Amino acid sequence: MVNKIRTTHVGSLPRTQELLDANLERSAGTISDEKFHEILERSVADVVKRQVDLGIDIINEGEYGHITSGAVDYGAWWNYSFTRLGGLTMTDKDRWEIGEKIRSEPGKIRLSSMKDRRDRALFAEAYNDPDSGIFTGRKKVANPEFTGPVTYIGQEQVEADVKLLADALPEGTEGFVAALSPGAAARLPNKYYEDETDLVRACGEALKVEYKAITDAGLTVQFDAPDLAEAWDSVVPEPTVEDFQAFLRERIEILNESIKDIPREQTRLHICWGSWHGPHVTDIPFEDIIEEILQAKVGGFSFEGASPRHAHEWRVWKDHTLPEGTVIYPGVVSHSTNAVEHPRLVADRIIQFAELVGPENVIASTDCGLGGRLHRQIAWAKLESLVEGAQIATEELF
């Protein structure tokens, strides 16, 4: 029986300088695989211990195993897939440079390039000002294109992720590993499939291997799915809500097909409006997509609940019922501000959700990954405030 508000986070945690340096050396070929993995193993053990010591209940490996070329401490949530999916050809372009301007039509949504976002167009001066803070911590990373059939070639890598976490987890502690949703994995220029739906379905079929490897180890798999909310900003011109909802239903159906053979209680879905520090005035309201989101056959729903653009949306749970046997993982500390939330504010946010869906159905979390978006000292301070706020909420709710 649940008698406390448990805590977790979304996945990415700040990497240590030692690990970043080792990744740079690995990219340059100046460190042996044995030495690199020794550093990686030690780093994972340390980040797991730090979460345990802090009081986080459901923990992960910080996504340290999601290696991305060039030791970038940002965006590895997505870039890690570039070496795990077959059918990709690398370019020399960054995700904000790759792709073409694509225009959608009524009844047929197609995603345009990242640089073509409506938010970016509306605030062009700020986006082009290097001092605006929009891309805090971000560095250029080469991105690939789909040029052949999508396959899964990352068996050894996901097995390493699982083993790193399993070896470091104290007995009886819950753990999770993040993985891309089919729709998020498909968010690269498509030079092979005639239909974008076929590409998403192929990604879902390939990623089954990763999902099953995680859950077979007794861990929870978190599906990172910014395509379910953030993609709205990349549809040009702005579509009707009804067209976007149909777009989401198709992607949820593909996700459900991909996960039908794994235990529902070992799954959680992370919905995100994007990780960048920007205005976000073109974000789609949660209210407009929640019914489609709730059709995902997962054990829990993770979403932003603390960002300045979405903190008010706890109200959607007044009018929408959680599917039986599921929980929510609301973000109660934000990744988009350097201000560390007061534990009392964290507790108040938790209580708002608990009063609507029941305290036993609330696991306090972060809006999104903290690694690379905040200074490591600030990121860990936010997690400390998360734990302290959950303790306050526990005392008042239970």
Secondary structure, 3 states (H helix, E strand, C coil): CCCCCEECCCCCCCCCHHHHHHHHHHHHCCCCHHHHHHHHHHHHHHHHHHHHHHCCCEECCCCCCCCCCCCCCCCHHHHHHHHCEEEEEEEEECCCCCCCCCCCECCECCCCCHHHCHHHHHCHHHHCCCCCCCCCCCCCCCEEEEEEEEEECCHHHHHHHHHHHHHHCCCCCEEEEEEECHHHHCCCCECCCCCHHHHHHHHHHHHHHHHHHHHHCCCEEEEEEHHHCHHHHHCCCCCCHHHHHHHHHHHHHHHHHHCCCCCHHHEEEEECCCCCCCCCCCCCCHHHCHHHHCCCCCCEEEECCCCCCCHHHHHHHHCCCCCCCCEEEEEEECCCCCCCCCHHHHHHHHHHHHHHHCHHHEEEEECCCCECCECHHHHHHHHHHHHHHHHHHHHHHC
